[in-house]
Amino acid sequence: MQVELSPTLLATLERVNELSKKRVLEDDKNEADRLSREYSRERMDLLMLLNTAVEATKTANTAAKR
């Protein structure tokens, strides 16, 4: 199944990747913890956006078959 990715979803994916790299490289424990929390929030947003995109694709495919 091909899913169309919205600009918002792509931007969130980029942000998650950026935060993932930063938190791994961060030496300061407090800053690493903050980055981890931010990463978790952004990752949840990403999963919700991806789920929405998949559902929209499924709906469109079902409608096209009728």
PDBQT receptor file of N, H, CA, C and O in Angstrom, charges set to zero:
ATOM      1  N   MET A   1       0.849  -1.170   0.000  1.00  0.00    +0.000 N 
ATOM      2  CA  MET A   1       0.000   0.000   0.000  1.00  0.00    +0.000 C 
ATOM      3  C   MET A   1       0.897   1.236   0.000  1.00  0.00    +0.000 C 
ATOM      4  O   MET A   1       1.850   1.327   0.774  1.00  0.00    +0.000 OA
ATOM      5  N   GLN A   2       0.580   2.173  -0.868  1.00  0.00    +0.000 N 
ATOM      6  H   GLN A   2      -0.194   2.099  -1.497  1.00  0.00    +0.000 HD
ATOM      7  CA  GLN A   2       1.294   3.447  -0.888  1.00  0.00    +0.000 C 
ATOM      8  C   GLN A   2       0.467   4.474  -0.132  1.00  0.00    +0.000 C 
ATOM      9  O   GLN A   2      -0.734   4.616  -0.363  1.00  0.00    +0.000 OA
ATOM     10  N   VAL A   3       1.116   5.179   0.762  1.00  0.00    +0.000 N 
ATOM     11  H   VAL A   3       2.092   5.064   0.949  1.00  0.00    +0.000 HD
ATOM     12  CA  VAL A   3       0.450   6.182   1.588  1.00  0.00    +0.000 C 
ATOM     13  C   VAL A   3       1.024   7.541   1.236  1.00  0.00    +0.000 C 
ATOM     14  O   VAL A   3       2.241   7.722   1.196  1.00  0.00    +0.000 OA
ATOM     15  N   GLU A   4       0.138   8.496   0.982  1.00  0.00    +0.000 N 
ATOM     16  H   GLU A   4      -0.851   8.349   1.015  1.00  0.00    +0.000 HD
ATOM     17  CA  GLU A   4       0.593   9.859   0.703  1.00  0.00    +0.000 C 
ATOM     18  C   GLU A   4       0.942  10.538   2.023  1.00  0.00    +0.000 C 
ATOM     19  O   GLU A   4       0.135  10.573   2.953  1.00  0.00    +0.000 OA
ATOM     20  N   LEU A   5       2.150  11.074   2.089  1.00  0.00    +0.000 N 
ATOM     21  H   LEU A   5       2.806  11.047   1.334  1.00  0.00    +0.000 HD
ATOM     22  CA  LEU A   5       2.618  11.718   3.308  1.00  0.00    +0.000 C 
ATOM     23  C   LEU A   5       2.444  13.224   3.200  1.00  0.00    +0.000 C 
ATOM     24  O   LEU A   5       2.934  13.857   2.265  1.00  0.00    +0.000 OA
ATOM     25  N   SER A   6       1.746  13.778   4.161  1.00  0.00    +0.000 N 
ATOM     26  H   SER A   6       1.348  13.264   4.920  1.00  0.00    +0.000 HD
ATOM     27  CA  SER A   6       1.497  15.217   4.166  1.00  0.00    +0.000 C 
ATOM     28  C   SER A   6       2.770  15.970   4.547  1.00  0.00    +0.000 C 
ATOM     29  O   SER A   6       3.682  15.398   5.145  1.00  0.00    +0.000 OA
ATOM     30  N   PRO A   7       2.828  17.251   4.198  1.00  0.00    +0.000 N 
ATOM     31  CA  PRO A   7       3.982  18.068   4.610  1.00  0.00    +0.000 C 
ATOM     32  C   PRO A   7       4.156  18.092   6.133  1.00  0.00    +0.000 C 
ATOM     33  O   PRO A   7       5.282  18.117   6.630  1.00  0.00    +0.000 OA
ATOM     34  N   THR A   8       3.052  18.084   6.862  1.00  0.00    +0.000 N 
ATOM     35  H   THR A   8       2.137  18.064   6.458  1.00  0.00    +0.000 HD
ATOM     36  CA  THR A   8       3.125  18.079   8.325  1.00  0.00    +0.000 C 
ATOM     37  C   THR A   8       3.761  16.791   8.825  1.00  0.00    +0.000 C 
ATOM     38  O   THR A   8       4.603  16.809   9.723  1.00  0.00    +0.000 OA
ATOM     39  N   LEU A   9       3.352  15.675   8.235  1.00  0.00    +0.000 N 
ATOM     40  H   LEU A   9       2.668  15.661   7.506  1.00  0.00    +0.000 HD
ATOM     41  CA  LEU A   9       3.918  14.393   8.631  1.00  0.00    +0.000 C 
ATOM     42  C   LEU A   9       5.411  14.346   8.316  1.00  0.00    +0.000 C 
ATOM     43  O   LEU A   9       6.202  13.883   9.138  1.00  0.00    +0.000 OA
ATOM     44  N   LEU A  10       5.795  14.813   7.156  1.00  0.00    +0.000 N 
ATOM     45  H   LEU A  10       5.152  15.189   6.488  1.00  0.00    +0.000 HD
ATOM     46  CA  LEU A  10       7.212  14.816   6.782  1.00  0.00    +0.000 C 
ATOM     47  C   LEU A  10       8.037  15.716   7.703  1.00  0.00    +0.000 C 
ATOM     48  O   LEU A  10       9.147  15.358   8.095  1.00  0.00    +0.000 OA
ATOM     49  N   ALA A  11       7.494  16.876   8.042  1.00  0.00    +0.000 N 
ATOM     50  H   ALA A  11       6.592  17.166   7.724  1.00  0.00    +0.000 HD
ATOM     51  CA  ALA A  11       8.201  17.793   8.945  1.00  0.00    +0.000 C 
ATOM     52  C   ALA A  11       8.356  17.168  10.329  1.00  0.00    +0.000 C 
ATOM     53  O   ALA A  11       9.397  17.316  10.970  1.00  0.00    +0.000 OA
ATOM     54  N   THR A  12       7.322  16.471  10.785  1.00  0.00    +0.000 N 
ATOM     55  H   THR A  12       6.477  16.350  10.265  1.00  0.00    +0.000 HD
ATOM     56  CA  THR A  12       7.389  15.810  12.087  1.00  0.00    +0.000 C 
ATOM     57  C   THR A  12       8.410  14.679  12.057  1.00  0.00    +0.000 C 
ATOM     58  O   THR A  12       9.155  14.490  13.019  1.00  0.00    +0.000 OA
ATOM     59  N   LEU A  13       8.449  13.934  10.971  1.00  0.00    +0.000 N 
ATOM     60  H   LEU A  13       7.844  14.087  10.189  1.00  0.00    +0.000 HD
ATOM     61  CA  LEU A  13       9.440  12.868  10.818  1.00  0.00    +0.000 C 
ATOM     62  C   LEU A  13      10.859  13.438  10.866  1.00  0.00    +0.000 C 
ATOM     63  O   LEU A  13      11.736  12.871  11.517  1.00  0.00    +0.000 OA
ATOM     64  N   GLU A  14      11.077  14.539  10.190  1.00  0.00    +0.000 N 
ATOM     65  H   GLU A  14      10.365  15.000   9.661  1.00  0.00    +0.000 HD
ATOM     66  CA  GLU A  14      12.394  15.187  10.225  1.00  0.00    +0.000 C 
ATOM     67  C   GLU A  14      12.753  15.613  11.646  1.00  0.00    +0.000 C 
ATOM     68  O   GLU A  14      13.889  15.444  12.088  1.00  0.00    +0.000 OA
ATOM     69  N   ARG A  15      11.769  16.167  12.353  1.00  0.00    +0.000 N 
ATOM     70  H   ARG A  15      10.846  16.305  11.994  1.00  0.00    +0.000 HD
ATOM     71  CA  ARG A  15      11.998  16.618  13.731  1.00  0.00    +0.000 C 
ATOM     72  C   ARG A  15      12.333  15.431  14.640  1.00  0.00    +0.000 C 
ATOM     73  O   ARG A  15      13.233  15.526  15.474  1.00  0.00    +0.000 OA
ATOM     74  N   VAL A  16      11.617  14.321  14.482  1.00  0.00    +0.000 N 
ATOM     75  H   VAL A  16      10.885  14.245  13.804  1.00  0.00    +0.000 HD
ATOM     76  CA  VAL A  16      11.887  13.127  15.288  1.00  0.00    +0.000 C 
ATOM     77  C   VAL A  16      13.308  12.625  15.023  1.00  0.00    +0.000 C 
ATOM     78  O   VAL A  16      14.030  12.276  15.957  1.00  0.00    +0.000 OA
ATOM     79  N   ASN A  17      13.698  12.591  13.769  1.00  0.00    +0.000 N 
ATOM     80  H   ASN A  17      13.111  12.875  13.011  1.00  0.00    +0.000 HD
ATOM     81  CA  ASN A  17      15.056  12.143  13.433  1.00  0.00    +0.000 C 
ATOM     82  C   ASN A  17      16.109  13.068  14.035  1.00  0.00    +0.000 C 
ATOM     83  O   ASN A  17      17.120  12.613  14.569  1.00  0.00    +0.000 OA
ATOM     84  N   GLU A  18      15.858  14.363  13.943  1.00  0.00    +0.000 N 
ATOM     85  H   GLU A  18      15.036  14.732  13.509  1.00  0.00    +0.000 HD
ATOM     86  CA  GLU A  18      16.791  15.353  14.499  1.00  0.00    +0.000 C 
ATOM     87  C   GLU A  18      16.926  15.185  16.013  1.00  0.00    +0.000 C 
ATOM     88  O   GLU A  18      18.036  15.181  16.546  1.00  0.00    +0.000 OA
ATOM     89  N   LEU A  19      15.797  15.048  16.697  1.00  0.00    +0.000 N 
ATOM     90  H   LEU A  19      14.896  15.052  16.264  1.00  0.00    +0.000 HD
ATOM     91  CA  LEU A  19      15.821  14.884  18.150  1.00  0.00    +0.000 C 
ATOM     92  C   LEU A  19      16.494  13.579  18.556  1.00  0.00    +0.000 C 
ATOM     93  O   LEU A  19      17.205  13.524  19.560  1.00  0.00    +0.000 OA
ATOM     94  N   SER A  20      16.269  12.540  17.781  1.00  0.00    +0.000 N 
ATOM     95  H   SER A  20      15.691  12.585  16.966  1.00  0.00    +0.000 HD
ATOM     96  CA  SER A  20      16.887  11.248  18.069  1.00  0.00    +0.000 C 
ATOM     97  C   SER A  20      18.407  11.366  18.042  1.00  0.00    +0.000 C 
ATOM     98  O   SER A  20      19.091  10.850  18.926  1.00  0.00    +0.000 OA
ATOM     99  N   LYS A  21      18.924  12.035  17.043  1.00  0.00    +0.000 N 
ATOM    100  H   LYS A  21      18.369  12.454  16.325  1.00  0.00    +0.000 HD
ATOM    101  CA  LYS A  21      20.376  12.225  16.935  1.00  0.00    +0.000 C 
ATOM    102  C   LYS A  21      20.907  13.094  18.073  1.00  0.00    +0.000 C 
ATOM    103  O   LYS A  21      21.930  12.779  18.681  1.00  0.00    +0.000 OA
ATOM    104  N   LYS A  22      20.203  14.188  18.355  1.00  0.00    +0.000 N 
ATOM    105  H   LYS A  22      19.372  14.444  17.861  1.00  0.00    +0.000 HD
ATOM    106  CA  LYS A  22      20.663  15.116  19.396  1.00  0.00    +0.000 C 
ATOM    107  C   LYS A  22      20.712  14.450  20.765  1.00  0.00    +0.000 C 
ATOM    108  O   LYS A  22      21.669  14.635  21.517  1.00  0.00    +0.000 OA
ATOM    109  N   ARG A  23      19.676  13.673  21.088  1.00  0.00    +0.000 N 
ATOM    110  H   ARG A  23      18.898  13.523  20.477  1.00  0.00    +0.000 HD
ATOM    111  CA  ARG A  23      19.633  13.085  22.433  1.00  0.00    +0.000 C 
ATOM    112  C   ARG A  23      20.718  12.037  22.621  1.00  0.00    +0.000 C 
ATOM    113  O   ARG A  23      21.221  11.862  23.731  1.00  0.00    +0.000 OA
ATOM    114  N   VAL A  24      21.086  11.337  21.552  1.00  0.00    +0.000 N 
ATOM    115  H   VAL A  24      20.677  11.479  20.651  1.00  0.00    +0.000 HD
ATOM    116  CA  VAL A  24      22.161  10.344  21.645  1.00  0.00    +0.000 C 
ATOM    117  C   VAL A  24      23.516  11.025  21.847  1.00  0.00    +0.000 C 
ATOM    118  O   VAL A  24      24.372  10.519  22.572  1.00  0.00    +0.000 OA
ATOM    119  N   LEU A  25      23.698  12.168  21.204  1.00  0.00    +0.000 N 
ATOM    120  H   LEU A  25      23.002  12.579  20.615  1.00  0.00    +0.000 HD
ATOM    121  CA  LEU A  25      24.986  12.859  21.261  1.00  0.00    +0.000 C 
ATOM    122  C   LEU A  25      25.141  13.798  22.455  1.00  0.00    +0.000 C 
ATOM    123  O   LEU A  25      26.245  14.266  22.734  1.00  0.00    +0.000 OA
ATOM    124  N   GLU A  26      24.047  14.077  23.157  1.00  0.00    +0.000 N 
ATOM    125  H   GLU A  26      23.150  13.698  22.930  1.00  0.00    +0.000 HD
ATOM    126  CA  GLU A  26      24.076  15.055  24.255  1.00  0.00    +0.000 C 
ATOM    127  C   GLU A  26      24.817  14.500  25.473  1.00  0.00    +0.000 C 
ATOM    128  O   GLU A  26      24.557  13.381  25.916  1.00  0.00    +0.000 OA
ATOM    129  N   ASP A  27      25.746  15.300  26.006  1.00  0.00    +0.000 N 
ATOM    130  H   ASP A  27      25.958  16.209  25.646  1.00  0.00    +0.000 HD
ATOM    131  CA  ASP A  27      26.517  14.899  27.184  1.00  0.00    +0.000 C 
ATOM    132  C   ASP A  27      25.845  15.307  28.494  1.00  0.00    +0.000 C 
ATOM    133  O   ASP A  27      25.972  14.611  29.501  1.00  0.00    +0.000 OA
ATOM    134  N   ASP A  28      25.140  16.419  28.483  1.00  0.00    +0.000 N 
ATOM    135  H   ASP A  28      25.037  16.985  27.665  1.00  0.00    +0.000 HD
ATOM    136  CA  ASP A  28      24.483  16.921  29.688  1.00  0.00    +0.000 C 
ATOM    137  C   ASP A  28      23.237  16.081  29.980  1.00  0.00    +0.000 C 
ATOM    138  O   ASP A  28      22.331  15.999  29.151  1.00  0.00    +0.000 OA
ATOM    139  N   LYS A  29      23.198  15.458  31.159  1.00  0.00    +0.000 N 
ATOM    140  H   LYS A  29      23.934  15.524  31.832  1.00  0.00    +0.000 HD
ATOM    141  CA  LYS A  29      22.086  14.554  31.488  1.00  0.00    +0.000 C 
ATOM    142  C   LYS A  29      20.741  15.265  31.488  1.00  0.00    +0.000 C 
ATOM    143  O   LYS A  29      19.762  14.724  30.974  1.00  0.00    +0.000 OA
ATOM    144  N   ASN A  30      20.674  16.464  32.052  1.00  0.00    +0.000 N 
ATOM    145  H   ASN A  30      21.470  16.903  32.470  1.00  0.00    +0.000 HD
ATOM    146  CA  ASN A  30      19.407  17.194  32.093  1.00  0.00    +0.000 C 
ATOM    147  C   ASN A  30      18.911  17.530  30.692  1.00  0.00    +0.000 C 
ATOM    148  O   ASN A  30      17.723  17.404  30.397  1.00  0.00    +0.000 OA
ATOM    149  N   GLU A  31      19.818  17.954  29.845  1.00  0.00    +0.000 N 
ATOM    150  H   GLU A  31      20.783  18.057  30.085  1.00  0.00    +0.000 HD
ATOM    151  CA  GLU A  31      19.439  18.279  28.466  1.00  0.00    +0.000 C 
ATOM    152  C   GLU A  31      19.045  17.004  27.714  1.00  0.00    +0.000 C 
ATOM    153  O   GLU A  31      18.108  17.021  26.916  1.00  0.00    +0.000 OA
ATOM    154  N   ALA A  32      19.746  15.918  27.960  1.00  0.00    +0.000 N 
ATOM    155  H   ALA A  32      20.508  15.905  28.608  1.00  0.00    +0.000 HD
ATOM    156  CA  ALA A  32      19.402  14.641  27.321  1.00  0.00    +0.000 C 
ATOM    157  C   ALA A  32      18.010  14.186  27.754  1.00  0.00    +0.000 C 
ATOM    158  O   ALA A  32      17.240  13.676  26.941  1.00  0.00    +0.000 OA
ATOM    159  N   ASP A  33      17.689  14.372  29.037  1.00  0.00    +0.000 N 
ATOM    160  H   ASP A  33      18.314  14.787  29.697  1.00  0.00    +0.000 HD
ATOM    161  CA  ASP A  33      16.351  14.017  29.524  1.00  0.00    +0.000 C 
ATOM    162  C   ASP A  33      15.282  14.878  28.861  1.00  0.00    +0.000 C 
ATOM    163  O   ASP A  33      14.227  14.380  28.466  1.00  0.00    +0.000 OA
ATOM    164  N   ARG A  34      15.564  16.174  28.742  1.00  0.00    +0.000 N 
ATOM    165  H   ARG A  34      16.421  16.579  29.063  1.00  0.00    +0.000 HD
ATOM    166  CA  ARG A  34      14.607  17.072  28.091  1.00  0.00    +0.000 C 
ATOM    167  C   ARG A  34      14.405  16.666  26.632  1.00  0.00    +0.000 C 
ATOM    168  O   ARG A  34      13.276  16.623  26.145  1.00  0.00    +0.000 OA
ATOM    169  N   LEU A  35      15.492  16.372  25.947  1.00  0.00    +0.000 N 
ATOM    170  H   LEU A  35      16.410  16.407  26.343  1.00  0.00    +0.000 HD
ATOM    171  CA  LEU A  35      15.402  15.946  24.552  1.00  0.00    +0.000 C 
ATOM    172  C   LEU A  35      14.643  14.627  24.426  1.00  0.00    +0.000 C 
ATOM    173  O   LEU A  35      13.898  14.427  23.467  1.00  0.00    +0.000 OA
ATOM    174  N   SER A  36      14.828  13.736  25.381  1.00  0.00    +0.000 N 
ATOM    175  H   SER A  36      15.433  13.898  26.160  1.00  0.00    +0.000 HD
ATOM    176  CA  SER A  36      14.107  12.459  25.355  1.00  0.00    +0.000 C 
ATOM    177  C   SER A  36      12.608  12.667  25.502  1.00  0.00    +0.000 C 
ATOM    178  O   SER A  36      11.815  12.014  24.823  1.00  0.00    +0.000 OA
ATOM    179  N   ARG A  37      12.221  13.574  26.387  1.00  0.00    +0.000 N 
ATOM    180  H   ARG A  37      12.865  14.105  26.939  1.00  0.00    +0.000 HD
ATOM    181  CA  ARG A  37      10.788  13.863  26.556  1.00  0.00    +0.000 C 
ATOM    182  C   ARG A  37      10.210  14.486  25.291  1.00  0.00    +0.000 C 
ATOM    183  O   ARG A  37       9.121  14.122  24.847  1.00  0.00    +0.000 OA
ATOM    184  N   GLU A  38      10.946  15.424  24.720  1.00  0.00    +0.000 N 
ATOM    185  H   GLU A  38      11.831  15.720  25.080  1.00  0.00    +0.000 HD
ATOM    186  CA  GLU A  38      10.490  16.070  23.488  1.00  0.00    +0.000 C 
ATOM    187  C   GLU A  38      10.412  15.053  22.348  1.00  0.00    +0.000 C 
ATOM    188  O   GLU A  38       9.468  15.064  21.557  1.00  0.00    +0.000 OA
ATOM    189  N   TYR A  39      11.408  14.179  22.274  1.00  0.00    +0.000 N 
ATOM    190  H   TYR A  39      12.174  14.170  22.916  1.00  0.00    +0.000 HD
ATOM    191  CA  TYR A  39      11.428  13.121  21.264  1.00  0.00    +0.000 C 
ATOM    192  C   TYR A  39      10.190  12.227  21.403  1.00  0.00    +0.000 C 
ATOM    193  O   TYR A  39       9.550  11.888  20.408  1.00  0.00    +0.000 OA
ATOM    194  N   SER A  40       9.861  11.855  22.627  1.00  0.00    +0.000 N 
ATOM    195  H   SER A  40      10.380  12.131  23.435  1.00  0.00    +0.000 HD
ATOM    196  CA  SER A  40       8.692  10.995  22.863  1.00  0.00    +0.000 C 
ATOM    197  C   SER A  40       7.404  11.666  22.404  1.00  0.00    +0.000 C 
ATOM    198  O   SER A  40       6.553  11.029  21.782  1.00  0.00    +0.000 OA
ATOM    199  N   ARG A  41       7.261  12.948  22.710  1.00  0.00    +0.000 N 
ATOM    200  H   ARG A  41       7.952  13.465  23.215  1.00  0.00    +0.000 HD
ATOM    201  CA  ARG A  41       6.054  13.680  22.281  1.00  0.00    +0.000 C 
ATOM    202  C   ARG A  41       5.972  13.755  20.762  1.00  0.00    +0.000 C 
ATOM    203  O   ARG A  41       4.919  13.505  20.175  1.00  0.00    +0.000 OA
ATOM    204  N   GLU A  42       7.083  14.097  20.138  1.00  0.00    +0.000 N 
ATOM    205  H   GLU A  42       7.938  14.299  20.615  1.00  0.00    +0.000 HD
ATOM    206  CA  GLU A  42       7.098  14.209  18.674  1.00  0.00    +0.000 C 
ATOM    207  C   GLU A  42       6.849  12.855  18.015  1.00  0.00    +0.000 C 
ATOM    208  O   GLU A  42       6.168  12.775  16.993  1.00  0.00    +0.000 OA
ATOM    209  N   ARG A  43       7.394  11.800  18.596  1.00  0.00    +0.000 N 
ATOM    210  H   ARG A  43       7.947  11.865  19.427  1.00  0.00    +0.000 HD
ATOM    211  CA  ARG A  43       7.197  10.456  18.047  1.00  0.00    +0.000 C 
ATOM    212  C   ARG A  43       5.726  10.049  18.135  1.00  0.00    +0.000 C 
ATOM    213  O   ARG A  43       5.198   9.428  17.213  1.00  0.00    +0.000 OA
ATOM    214  N   MET A  44       5.064  10.397  19.241  1.00  0.00    +0.000 N 
ATOM    215  H   MET A  44       5.493  10.902  19.990  1.00  0.00    +0.000 HD
ATOM    216  CA  MET A  44       3.628  10.107  19.359  1.00  0.00    +0.000 C 
ATOM    217  C   MET A  44       2.845  10.879  18.307  1.00  0.00    +0.000 C 
ATOM    218  O   MET A  44       1.930  10.331  17.691  1.00  0.00    +0.000 OA
ATOM    219  N   ASP A  45       3.191  12.138  18.095  1.00  0.00    +0.000 N 
ATOM    220  H   ASP A  45       3.934  12.582  18.595  1.00  0.00    +0.000 HD
ATOM    221  CA  ASP A  45       2.535  12.930  17.049  1.00  0.00    +0.000 C 
ATOM    222  C   ASP A  45       2.743  12.287  15.684  1.00  0.00    +0.000 C 
ATOM    223  O   ASP A  45       1.816  12.200  14.878  1.00  0.00    +0.000 OA
ATOM    224  N   LEU A  46       3.966  11.839  15.435  1.00  0.00    +0.000 N 
ATOM    225  H   LEU A  46       4.719  11.909  16.089  1.00  0.00    +0.000 HD
ATOM    226  CA  LEU A  46       4.284  11.196  14.159  1.00  0.00    +0.000 C 
ATOM    227  C   LEU A  46       3.429   9.950  13.945  1.00  0.00    +0.000 C 
ATOM    228  O   LEU A  46       2.886   9.747  12.858  1.00  0.00    +0.000 OA
ATOM    229  N   LEU A  47       3.308   9.126  14.965  1.00  0.00    +0.000 N 
ATOM    230  H   LEU A  47       3.749   9.290  15.847  1.00  0.00    +0.000 HD
ATOM    231  CA  LEU A  47       2.509   7.908  14.838  1.00  0.00    +0.000 C 
ATOM    232  C   LEU A  47       1.035   8.217  14.600  1.00  0.00    +0.000 C 
ATOM    233  O   LEU A  47       0.375   7.530  13.821  1.00  0.00    +0.000 OA
ATOM    234  N   MET A  48       0.521   9.237  15.258  1.00  0.00    +0.000 N 
ATOM    235  H   MET A  48       1.058   9.796  15.891  1.00  0.00    +0.000 HD
ATOM    236  CA  MET A  48      -0.878   9.623  15.029  1.00  0.00    +0.000 C 
ATOM    237  C   MET A  48      -1.076  10.133  13.606  1.00  0.00    +0.000 C 
ATOM    238  O   MET A  48      -2.062   9.786  12.957  1.00  0.00    +0.000 OA
ATOM    239  N   LEU A  49      -0.150  10.953  13.118  1.00  0.00    +0.000 N 
ATOM    240  H   LEU A  49       0.651  11.235  13.646  1.00  0.00    +0.000 HD
ATOM    241  CA  LEU A  49      -0.244  11.463  11.747  1.00  0.00    +0.000 C 
ATOM    242  C   LEU A  49      -0.136  10.331  10.730  1.00  0.00    +0.000 C 
ATOM    243  O   LEU A  49      -0.857  10.316   9.732  1.00  0.00    +0.000 OA
ATOM    244  N   LEU A  50       0.754   9.398  10.982  1.00  0.00    +0.000 N 
ATOM    245  H   LEU A  50       1.340   9.410  11.792  1.00  0.00    +0.000 HD
ATOM    246  CA  LEU A  50       0.914   8.261  10.078  1.00  0.00    +0.000 C 
ATOM    247  C   LEU A  50      -0.338   7.392  10.076  1.00  0.00    +0.000 C 
ATOM    248  O   LEU A  50      -0.776   6.941   9.018  1.00  0.00    +0.000 OA
ATOM    249  N   ASN A  51      -0.907   7.156  11.233  1.00  0.00    +0.000 N 
ATOM    250  H   ASN A  51      -0.551   7.522  12.093  1.00  0.00    +0.000 HD
ATOM    251  CA  ASN A  51      -2.142   6.383  11.325  1.00  0.00    +0.000 C 
ATOM    252  C   ASN A  51      -3.266   7.069  10.556  1.00  0.00    +0.000 C 
ATOM    253  O   ASN A  51      -4.034   6.407   9.857  1.00  0.00    +0.000 OA
ATOM    254  N   THR A  52      -3.366   8.375  10.679  1.00  0.00    +0.000 N 
ATOM    255  H   THR A  52      -2.743   8.913  11.246  1.00  0.00    +0.000 HD
ATOM    256  CA  THR A  52      -4.377   9.137   9.946  1.00  0.00    +0.000 C 
ATOM    257  C   THR A  52      -4.171   8.998   8.442  1.00  0.00    +0.000 C 
ATOM    258  O   THR A  52      -5.135   8.829   7.695  1.00  0.00    +0.000 OA
ATOM    259  N   ALA A  53      -2.928   9.069   8.002  1.00  0.00    +0.000 N 
ATOM    260  H   ALA A  53      -2.145   9.207   8.609  1.00  0.00    +0.000 HD
ATOM    261  CA  ALA A  53      -2.628   8.939   6.571  1.00  0.00    +0.000 C 
ATOM    262  C   ALA A  53      -2.984   7.547   6.055  1.00  0.00    +0.000 C 
ATOM    263  O   ALA A  53      -3.526   7.410   4.958  1.00  0.00    +0.000 OA
ATOM    264  N   VAL A  54      -2.683   6.524   6.837  1.00  0.00    +0.000 N 
ATOM    265  H   VAL A  54      -2.243   6.636   7.728  1.00  0.00    +0.000 HD
ATOM    266  CA  VAL A  54      -3.011   5.151   6.434  1.00  0.00    +0.000 C 
ATOM    267  C   VAL A  54      -4.521   4.969   6.357  1.00  0.00    +0.000 C 
ATOM    268  O   VAL A  54      -5.027   4.384   5.400  1.00  0.00    +0.000 OA
ATOM    269  N   GLU A  55      -5.235   5.461   7.347  1.00  0.00    +0.000 N 
ATOM    270  H   GLU A  55      -4.824   5.937   8.124  1.00  0.00    +0.000 HD
ATOM    271  CA  GLU A  55      -6.698   5.344   7.333  1.00  0.00    +0.000 C 
ATOM    272  C   GLU A  55      -7.302   6.086   6.146  1.00  0.00    +0.000 C 
ATOM    273  O   GLU A  55      -8.240   5.591   5.520  1.00  0.00    +0.000 OA
ATOM    274  N   ALA A  56      -6.780   7.258   5.831  1.00  0.00    +0.000 N 
ATOM    275  H   ALA A  56      -6.018   7.661   6.339  1.00  0.00    +0.000 HD
ATOM    276  CA  ALA A  56      -7.280   8.020   4.682  1.00  0.00    +0.000 C 
ATOM    277  C   ALA A  56      -7.029   7.256   3.387  1.00  0.00    +0.000 C 
ATOM    278  O   ALA A  56      -7.870   7.256   2.489  1.00  0.00    +0.000 OA
ATOM    279  N   THR A  57      -5.878   6.608   3.292  1.00  0.00    +0.000 N 
ATOM    280  H   THR A  57      -5.195   6.608   4.022  1.00  0.00    +0.000 HD
ATOM    281  CA  THR A  57      -5.560   5.817   2.103  1.00  0.00    +0.000 C 
ATOM    282  C   THR A  57      -6.499   4.623   1.990  1.00  0.00    +0.000 C 
ATOM    283  O   THR A  57      -6.999   4.324   0.905  1.00  0.00    +0.000 OA
ATOM    284  N   LYS A  58      -6.737   3.944   3.101  1.00  0.00    +0.000 N 
ATOM    285  H   LYS A  58      -6.331   4.187   3.982  1.00  0.00    +0.000 HD
ATOM    286  CA  LYS A  58      -7.662   2.800   3.093  1.00  0.00    +0.000 C 
ATOM    287  C   LYS A  58      -9.057   3.240   2.673  1.00  0.00    +0.000 C 
ATOM    288  O   LYS A  58      -9.713   2.566   1.879  1.00  0.00    +0.000 OA
ATOM    289  N   THR A  59      -9.506   4.363   3.205  1.00  0.00    +0.000 N 
ATOM    290  H   THR A  59      -8.973   4.911   3.850  1.00  0.00    +0.000 HD
ATOM    291  CA  THR A  59     -10.832   4.885   2.863  1.00  0.00    +0.000 C 
ATOM    292  C   THR A  59     -10.905   5.227   1.383  1.00  0.00    +0.000 C 
ATOM    293  O   THR A  59     -11.886   4.903   0.714  1.00  0.00    +0.000 OA
ATOM    294  N   ALA A  60      -9.879   5.874   0.879  1.00  0.00    +0.000 N 
ATOM    295  H   ALA A  60      -9.082   6.138   1.423  1.00  0.00    +0.000 HD
ATOM    296  CA  ALA A  60      -9.855   6.244  -0.543  1.00  0.00    +0.000 C 
ATOM    297  C   ALA A  60      -9.831   5.002  -1.430  1.00  0.00    +0.000 C 
ATOM    298  O   ALA A  60     -10.505   4.968  -2.459  1.00  0.00    +0.000 OA
ATOM    299  N   ASN A  61      -9.067   3.988  -1.046  1.00  0.00    +0.000 N 
ATOM    300  H   ASN A  61      -8.519   4.016  -0.210  1.00  0.00    +0.000 HD
ATOM    301  CA  ASN A  61      -9.006   2.753  -1.826  1.00  0.00    +0.000 C 
ATOM    302  C   ASN A  61     -10.342   2.021  -1.816  1.00  0.00    +0.000 C 
ATOM    303  O   ASN A  61     -10.757   1.468  -2.834  1.00  0.00    +0.000 OA
ATOM    304  N   THR A  62     -11.011   2.015  -0.678  1.00  0.00    +0.000 N 
ATOM    305  H   THR A  62     -10.675   2.464   0.150  1.00  0.00    +0.000 HD
ATOM    306  CA  THR A  62     -12.321   1.373  -0.574  1.00  0.00    +0.000 C 
ATOM    307  C   THR A  62     -13.335   2.101  -1.444  1.00  0.00    +0.000 C 
ATOM    308  O   THR A  62     -14.125   1.469  -2.145  1.00  0.00    +0.000 OA
ATOM    309  N   ALA A  63     -13.314   3.421  -1.402  1.00  0.00    +0.000 N 
ATOM    310  H   ALA A  63     -12.672   3.935  -0.833  1.00  0.00    +0.000 HD
ATOM    311  CA  ALA A  63     -14.246   4.221  -2.208  1.00  0.00    +0.000 C 
ATOM    312  C   ALA A  63     -13.974   4.031  -3.696  1.00  0.00    +0.000 C 
ATOM    313  O   ALA A  63     -14.909   4.014  -4.497  1.00  0.00    +0.000 OA
ATOM    314  N   ALA A  64     -12.721   3.888  -4.071  1.00  0.00    +0.000 N 
ATOM    315  H   ALA A  64     -11.961   3.902  -3.420  1.00  0.00    +0.000 HD
ATOM    316  CA  ALA A  64     -12.364   3.727  -5.486  1.00  0.00    +0.000 C 
ATOM    317  C   ALA A  64     -12.814   2.376  -6.032  1.00  0.00    +0.000 C 
ATOM    318  O   ALA A  64     -13.071   2.246  -7.229  1.00  0.00    +0.000 OA
ATOM    319  N   LYS A  65     -12.912   1.374  -5.168  1.00  0.00    +0.000 N 
ATOM    320  H   LYS A  65     -12.704   1.479  -4.196  1.00  0.00    +0.000 HD
ATOM    321  CA  LYS A  65     -13.329   0.037  -5.593  1.00  0.00    +0.000 C 
ATOM    322  C   LYS A  65     -14.827  -0.056  -5.838  1.00  0.00    +0.000 C 
ATOM    323  O   LYS A  65     -15.295  -0.984  -6.499  1.00  0.00    +0.000 OA
ATOM    324  N   ARG A  66     -15.568   0.886  -5.316  1.00  0.00    +0.000 N 
ATOM    325  H   ARG A  66     -15.187   1.639  -4.780  1.00  0.00    +0.000 HD
ATOM    326  CA  ARG A  66     -17.036   0.828  -5.452  1.00  0.00    +0.000 C 
ATOM    327  C   ARG A  66     -17.494   1.359  -6.751  1.00  0.00    +0.000 C 
ATOM    328  O   ARG A  66     -18.695   1.380  -7.020  1.00  0.00    +0.000 OA
TER     329      ARG A  66
